[in-house]
Amino acid sequence: MDPFYVLNIQMTLSLVAFALIARWHVAPRLRTLPRDSALVPLLWVNVFRYTPLTFFAPGQVSPDVPPEVAAVIAYGDLVSGLLALVALLALRLRLAAAVALVWVFNLVGIGDIFWATAKGIGAQLYTFPLGWNWYILNFYVPMLIVTHVMMTHQLVKGNRARPATA
């Protein structure tokens, strides 16, 4: 099977699985929390976005991967992960700018996913040996997408918590 289709099947199935987990298990719990508390676990998932730095580790990906594509992916995720950590700390410290920092992270993180995806597809990244990064693409990225959707929902809906329903 063509690697493009393999990756797309894997990513799609992971996206569906994480969306169902989010809808059935995570969202009902988050609905019972104030917005700032509900944002915390969603941010934690994104803190680990430094993992694509493995593009720069010797022997982890093909040396034929275009360096500019590797840089867009690795540095974009590093910046996104650091912004997630800053936003998380701001929420924990109850800083006045905390929600604004979550918005900044969320917009940058979504932009990074779109930009890295476009660059990766354009370079046919799926045709290169990617080592651990293959799993990042087909497992972690769909989880990130789901958390960004959930985060956007939390940010837009405001600061209301609803009681849990049975």
Secondary structure, 3 states (H helix, E strand, C coil): CCHHHHHHHHHHHHHHHHHHHHHHHHHHHHCCCCHHHHHHHHHHHHHCCCHHHHHHCCCCCCCCCCHHHHHHHHHHHHHHHHHHHHHHHHHHCCCCCHHHHHHHHHHHHHHHHHHHHHHHHHCCHHHCCCCCHHHHHHHHHHHHHHHHHHHHHHHHHCCCCCCCCC
